[in-house]
């Protein structure tokens, strides 16, 4: 045990003081989810396919909302989006003190 203690004193720390020291994200990291609401047709495919059921879409009121605390950032919603309006940033969501829901309101599309 003594060699381990001595090695720990002379080597670099294994941990970081997050959020003061932030590591660069890995290539292809799936970070924060965002929606280009002007492109969205509110088809609800993202909400249906979401395994954690964190996305709620209402076509009548043209609203899209996501609970980032329930999201597992798997990227399935991004893959199935027909309009390619859902994206994931390579940066992770910053730490927050309060629970917040991502709420977006678009324009209702007239049919016919």
HELIX and SHEET records of a PDB file:
HELIX    1   1 UNK A    2  UNK A   10  1                                   9    
HELIX    2   2 UNK A   45  UNK A   49  1                                   5    
HELIX    3   3 UNK A   76  UNK A   80  1                                   5    
SHEET    1   A 2 UNK A  33  UNK A  35  0                                        
SHEET    2   A 2 UNK A  86  UNK A  88 -1                                        
SHEET    1   B 3 UNK A  55  UNK A  58  0                                        
SHEET    2   B 3 UNK A  63  UNK A  67 -1                                        
SHEET    3   B 3 UNK A 101  UNK A 105 -1                                        
END                                                                             
